């Protein structure tokens, strides 16, 4: 998912600014000059985001065509990484909630908001959304892991306890 986002940005830029390049193969269109022009266009984007976008493109293409020389592209990624620094630690100030607060908000949403829903389907969706927020607040996990949880194989109830277990395939490094 992360790679797709950066590569999508690349394709959108090509479609708007250099549409003729879309007739070239993906590896042929990723010239250093073209990547530099794209970076000039991304001048108003945060350095870490620019790094992510270009890294995504280079990673996708070098995986698709490992026999080609991607050293200049990797050097560009390295320069962007150095230039991006550690990012702005205050960027998310005021947007990150304490997990206890977030859990309470999720539970409140799951209990009170469904009552005002106009249909049974909307009530179920609101209950689901609040429950998801509460679970993720107390047990942070990657989206793909959360998305692959299933009642039975990975989510079971024993009395008043709910057990959540993720298989190795659901984890980032394949570990349980």
C-alpha positions as CSV (number, residue, x, y, z in Angstrom):
1,X,0.0,0.0,0.0
2,X,2.8,2.4,0.9
3,X,4.7,1.8,-2.4
4,X,1.5,2.2,-4.4
5,X,0.9,5.7,-3.0
6,X,4.3,7.0,-4.0
7,X,4.2,5.3,-7.4
8,X,0.6,6.6,-8.0
9,X,1.9,10.2,-7.4
10,X,4.6,9.6,-10.0
11,X,2.1,8.3,-12.6
12,X,-0.3,11.2,-11.9
13,X,2.5,13.7,-12.4
14,X,3.6,12.0,-15.6
15,X,0.0,12.1,-16.9
16,X,-0.3,15.8,-16.2
17,X,3.1,17.0,-17.2
18,X,4.8,14.5,-19.5
19,X,2.0,12.3,-20.9
20,X,4.1,11.1,-23.8
21,X,6.4,9.3,-21.3
22,X,3.5,7.0,-20.4
23,X,3.9,5.2,-23.7
24,X,7.5,4.3,-22.6
25,X,8.1,1.2,-20.5
26,X,8.1,2.0,-16.7
27,X,11.8,1.6,-16.5
28,X,12.5,3.8,-19.6
29,X,10.3,6.6,-18.3
30,X,12.1,6.9,-15.0
31,X,15.1,8.9,-16.3
32,X,17.1,10.9,-13.8
33,X,16.2,14.1,-15.6
34,X,12.5,13.3,-15.4
35,X,12.8,12.4,-11.7
36,X,14.5,15.7,-11.1
37,X,11.7,17.6,-12.8
38,X,9.2,15.7,-10.7
39,X,11.1,16.7,-7.6
40,X,11.1,20.3,-8.7
41,X,7.3,20.1,-9.0
42,X,7.2,18.6,-5.5
43,X,9.1,21.5,-4.0
44,X,6.2,22.5,-1.7
45,X,5.9,18.9,-0.3
46,X,7.6,18.0,2.9
47,X,11.1,16.5,2.5
48,X,10.1,13.2,4.1
49,X,7.1,12.9,1.7
50,X,9.3,13.6,-1.3
51,X,11.7,10.9,0.0
52,X,8.9,8.5,0.3
53,X,7.6,9.2,-3.2
54,X,10.9,8.8,-4.9
55,X,11.9,5.8,-2.8
56,X,8.6,4.1,-3.8
57,X,9.3,4.6,-7.5
58,X,12.9,3.4,-7.3
59,X,11.9,0.4,-5.2
60,X,9.1,-0.7,-7.5
61,X,11.3,-0.3,-10.7
62,X,14.4,-1.9,-9.3
63,X,12.4,-4.9,-8.1
64,X,10.7,-5.2,-11.5
65,X,14.0,-4.9,-13.4
66,X,16.9,-5.8,-11.1
67,X,19.3,-6.3,-14.0
68,X,19.3,-2.6,-14.8
69,X,21.7,-0.1,-13.2
70,X,19.7,1.7,-10.5
71,X,22.8,3.3,-8.8
72,X,22.1,6.8,-9.9
73,X,18.5,6.5,-8.7
74,X,19.6,5.0,-5.3
75,X,22.1,7.9,-4.9
76,X,19.2,10.3,-5.5
77,X,17.2,8.5,-2.8
78,X,20.3,8.7,-0.5
79,X,20.7,12.5,-1.1
80,X,16.9,13.0,-0.4
81,X,17.2,10.9,2.8
82,X,20.1,13.1,4.0
83,X,18.3,16.3,3.1
84,X,15.1,15.2,4.8
85,X,16.7,15.0,8.2
86,X,14.6,13.7,11.1
87,X,11.4,15.6,10.1
88,X,9.5,18.1,12.2
89,X,8.7,16.6,15.7
90,X,5.9,19.2,16.2
91,X,4.1,18.4,13.0
92,X,1.6,16.2,14.7
93,X,1.2,18.2,17.9
94,X,-2.4,18.5,18.9
95,X,-3.4,15.7,16.5
96,X,-2.2,12.7,18.6
97,X,-4.5,11.6,21.4
98,X,-3.5,9.7,24.5
99,X,-4.6,6.0,24.0
100,X,-6.9,6.1,27.0
101,X,-8.7,9.1,25.6
102,X,-8.9,7.5,22.2
103,X,-10.2,4.3,23.7
104,X,-13.0,6.1,25.6
105,X,-13.9,8.1,22.4
106,X,-14.1,4.9,20.5
107,X,-16.3,3.2,23.1
108,X,-18.5,6.2,23.4
109,X,-19.0,6.3,19.6
110,X,-19.8,2.6,19.6
111,X,-22.4,2.9,22.3
112,X,-24.1,6.3,21.8
113,X,-23.8,7.0,18.1
114,X,-25.6,3.9,16.8
115,X,-28.7,4.9,18.8
116,X,-29.2,7.9,16.5
117,X,-28.6,6.0,13.3
118,X,-31.5,6.0,10.8
119,X,-31.1,2.4,9.7
120,X,-30.0,-0.9,11.2
121,X,-27.1,-1.1,8.7
122,X,-25.9,2.4,9.8
123,X,-26.2,1.4,13.5
124,X,-24.0,-1.6,12.8
125,X,-21.5,0.5,10.9
126,X,-21.3,3.0,13.7
127,X,-20.8,0.3,16.3
128,X,-18.1,-1.3,14.2
129,X,-16.3,2.0,13.7
130,X,-16.3,2.9,17.4
131,X,-15.1,-0.6,18.3
132,X,-12.3,-0.5,15.8
133,X,-11.1,2.8,17.2
134,X,-11.2,1.5,20.8
135,X,-9.3,-1.7,19.8
136,X,-6.6,0.1,17.9
137,X,-6.2,2.6,20.7
138,X,-5.3,-0.2,23.2
139,X,-3.6,-2.5,20.7
140,X,-1.9,-0.6,17.9
141,X,-1.1,-2.6,14.9
142,X,-0.5,-2.2,11.2
143,X,-3.5,-1.7,8.9
144,X,-2.9,-5.0,7.0
145,X,-2.7,-6.9,10.3
146,X,-5.9,-5.3,11.6
147,X,-7.7,-5.9,8.2
148,X,-6.8,-9.6,8.2
149,X,-8.1,-10.3,11.7
150,X,-11.0,-12.8,11.6
151,X,-13.5,-14.0,14.2
152,X,-12.4,-17.5,15.1
153,X,-8.9,-17.9,13.7
154,X,-7.5,-14.7,15.2
155,X,-10.1,-13.2,17.5
156,X,-11.7,-15.4,20.1
157,X,-13.8,-14.7,23.3
158,X,-13.2,-16.6,26.5
159,X,-15.7,-15.5,29.1
160,X,-15.1,-11.7,29.5
161,X,-11.8,-11.8,27.7
162,X,-11.2,-11.3,24.1
163,X,-8.0,-12.8,22.7
164,X,-6.4,-11.4,19.6
165,X,-3.6,-13.3,17.9
166,X,-2.0,-12.6,14.6
167,X,-0.3,-15.3,12.5
168,X,3.2,-14.8,11.3
169,X,2.1,-13.9,7.8
170,X,0.1,-11.0,9.2
171,X,3.1,-9.5,10.8
172,X,5.7,-7.2,9.3
173,X,8.6,-9.6,9.5
174,X,6.6,-12.8,9.5
175,X,7.0,-13.3,13.3
176,X,4.1,-14.1,15.7
